[in-house]
Amino acid sequence: MKSVLSTKKLSLSQRELLINASVSLVEYNAIKIEFEPFTIPQKIKYAIFTSQNGVNSFFQNLSNNKTSINNVVVENCLCVGEKTRTLLEQYGVNVIKTTEYATELAQYLVENHKNDWFYFFCGNIRSDEIPSKLTENDISFQEIVVYKTSLNIKRIDRQFDAVLFFSPSGVRSYISENKLDTSIAICIGTTTASEAKKYCENVVIANATTVESVIAKAVKTLKSYD
């Protein structure tokens, strides 16, 4: 039986995708996420979110301060990832643009919002694509750190046919105490893959930036080795 290590704990339905494909699973969270307190502006014309963690922290902060979304006017959101969009819409926020990668959203902002002001809600370890692109093009924004990412370093004394990675931080955490050796690194996107390529040659990128797509790519890749 093929074996997979997931550097993120999966939901029951996600685990079943592997179990039904006769793939054994070991899982742990390679990174820790802690929501940070922050001051939310009362009026936000354009908000940028690049992860579900950012969205959840934003609305938990509202809840902790006994403030409803009606008291903080968020007119428009732009985000990275369909699941981030879905989460924002569940909170009743208007999402005007969604892209798969931060680089794509950065380019969209430059081409369509040159004279607008943005609030960028992000983690302490975030990719530089959006801030650098906005700065280069003199687009006004304020970056607000709403959650903190730290590495959950763990030594795992065995090899797996594939290791699933969901962020560059997850790669760095795993590599701190382990080697990929003959394992295939299955990555959620190009940024994560770029980090994995520093440590192994056998890197595969999922077709979409979702956990389910990473799992599907792992199953398909491992079957090709049978």
C-alpha positions in Angstrom: 0.0 0.0 0.0 1.3 3.5 -0.9 1.8 5.9 2.0 1.2 9.6 2.3 2.2 12.1 4.9 0.0 15.2 5.1 1.6 18.3 6.7 -1.9 19.5 7.5 -4.6 17.7 9.4 -7.4 16.7 7.0 -11.1 16.6 7.4 -13.0 13.3 7.4 -14.1 13.7 3.8 -10.6 14.5 2.7 -9.2 11.5 4.5 -11.7 9.3 2.8 -10.4 10.3 -0.6 -7.1 8.7 0.3 -8.6 5.7 2.1 -10.9 4.9 -0.8 -7.9 5.0 -3.1 -6.1 2.4 -0.8 -3.5 4.9 0.3 -2.4 4.9 4.0 -2.2 8.3 5.7 -0.2 9.9 8.5 -1.0 13.5 9.2 0.0 16.4 11.5 0.0 20.2 11.4 3.4 21.4 10.3 2.5 25.0 11.2 0.6 26.7 14.0 -1.8 29.6 13.4 -2.6 32.1 16.1 -5.1 34.9 15.5 -3.7 38.3 16.4 -5.7 41.2 17.9 -5.8 44.3 15.7 -7.8 47.5 15.2 -10.4 47.2 12.4 -11.1 50.4 10.4 -14.7 51.4 10.5 -15.0 51.9 6.8 -13.3 49.7 4.3 -13.9 50.3 0.6 -11.5 47.6 -0.6 -10.2 44.7 1.5 -7.7 42.1 0.3 -7.6 38.6 1.8 -5.2 35.9 0.6 -6.2 33.1 2.9 -9.1 31.6 5.0 -7.0 32.2 8.1 -7.1 35.9 7.4 -10.9 35.9 6.9 -11.5 33.9 10.1 -9.2 36.1 12.2 -11.0 39.2 10.8 -14.4 38.0 11.8 -13.3 36.5 15.1 -11.9 40.0 16.0 -15.2 41.5 15.2 -16.9 38.9 17.5 -14.4 39.4 20.3 -15.1 43.2 20.2 -18.9 42.5 20.1 -19.0 44.3 16.7 -21.1 43.1 13.8 -20.2 43.3 10.2 -23.0 46.0 9.9 -21.0 48.3 12.2 -17.9 47.9 10.1 -18.6 48.8 6.5 -16.7 46.5 4.1 -17.8 47.5 0.7 -15.7 45.2 -1.5 -13.3 42.3 -1.1 -10.7 40.9 -3.4 -9.2 37.5 -2.5 -7.0 34.6 -3.4 -8.6 31.2 -3.6 -12.1 29.9 -4.2 -12.5 28.7 -0.6 -11.5 32.1 0.7 -14.2 33.6 -1.6 -16.8 31.1 -0.3 -15.9 31.9 3.3 -16.2 35.7 2.7 -19.5 35.2 1.0 -20.8 33.1 4.0 -20.1 36.2 6.1 -22.1 38.3 3.7 -19.3 40.2 2.2 -19.3 41.3 -1.5 -16.4 39.7 -3.4 -15.6 41.5 -6.6 -12.5 39.5 -7.7 -11.0 36.1 -7.0 -7.8 34.7 -8.5 -5.9 31.4 -7.9 -2.6 33.1 -7.1 -1.5 36.3 -5.4 0.6 37.2 -8.4 -2.6 37.2 -10.5 -4.4 39.4 -8.0 -1.5 41.8 -7.8 -1.6 42.2 -11.6 -5.3 42.7 -11.6 -5.0 45.5 -9.0 -2.4 47.3 -11.0 -4.5 47.1 -14.2 -7.9 48.0 -12.6 -7.4 49.8 -9.3 -4.5 52.2 -9.8 -6.1 55.0 -7.9 -7.8 53.1 -5.1 -6.8 52.5 -1.4 -6.6 49.0 0.0 -6.5 47.3 3.4 -4.5 44.1 3.1 -5.3 41.6 5.9 -2.6 39.0 6.1 -0.3 36.8 8.3 3.1 37.7 9.6 4.7 35.3 7.1 3.2 36.2 3.8 4.4 36.2 0.2 5.6 39.5 -1.1 3.8 39.5 -4.5 0.9 41.9 -3.6 2.7 44.4 -1.3 5.7 44.7 -3.7 3.5 45.1 -6.7 1.4 47.8 -5.1 4.4 49.7 -3.9 6.1 49.5 -7.3 3.0 51.0 -8.9 2.4 53.7 -6.2 -1.0 52.1 -5.2 -1.9 53.1 -1.6 -2.5 50.3 0.9 -2.2 49.5 4.6 -1.0 46.1 5.6 -2.7 44.7 8.8 -1.3 41.5 10.3 -4.2 39.5 11.6 -2.6 36.1 12.4 0.8 34.6 13.2 2.3 31.6 11.6 4.9 29.5 13.5 6.6 26.3 12.7 5.5 23.1 14.5 8.7 21.2 14.0 8.5 17.4 14.4 10.8 14.5 13.6 9.2 11.7 11.8 11.3 8.5 11.6 10.0 7.0 8.4 9.8 7.6 4.7 6.6 8.1 2.7 5.8 7.6 -1.0 4.5 11.2 -1.0 4.4 14.2 1.3 1.6 16.8 0.9 2.6 20.4 1.3 0.2 23.4 1.6 2.5 26.3 2.1 6.2 27.3 2.0 6.2 27.5 5.8 5.0 23.9 5.9 7.9 22.8 3.7 10.4 24.6 5.9 8.9 23.1 9.0 9.1 19.5 7.7 12.6 20.0 6.3 13.8 21.3 9.7 13.9 17.7 11.1 13.3 15.5 8.1 14.4 14.7 4.6 12.3 14.1 1.5 14.9 11.6 0.0 12.8 9.4 -2.4 9.4 11.0 -1.4 7.4 12.9 -4.0 6.5 16.4 -2.8 2.9 17.1 -3.8 2.4 20.9 -3.5 -0.7 23.1 -3.5 0.7 25.8 -5.7 3.8 27.2 -7.4 5.1 29.2 -4.4 5.0 26.1 -2.2 6.6 24.0 -5.0 9.4 26.6 -5.4 10.3 26.0 -1.7 10.1 22.2 -2.0 12.4 22.3 -5.1 15.2 23.5 -2.8 15.2 20.1 -1.1 14.2 17.6 -3.7 13.8 17.1 -7.4 10.5 15.1 -7.5 8.0 17.9 -7.0 4.4 17.8 -8.4 1.9 20.7 -8.4 -1.8 20.2 -7.8 -4.2 21.3 -10.6 -5.9 23.8 -8.3 -5.1 25.5 -5.0 -7.3 23.3 -2.8 -6.6 20.5 -0.4 -8.8 18.2 -2.4 -6.8 18.9 -5.5 -3.6 18.1 -3.7 -5.0 14.8 -2.6 -6.3 14.0 -6.1 -2.9 14.8 -7.5 -1.2 12.6 -4.9 -3.5 9.6 -5.7 -3.0 10.0 -9.5 0.7 10.4 -9.2 1.1 7.4 -6.9 -1.0 5.2 -9.2 1.3 6.1 -12.1 4.1 4.4 -10.1 2.2 1.1 -9.7 
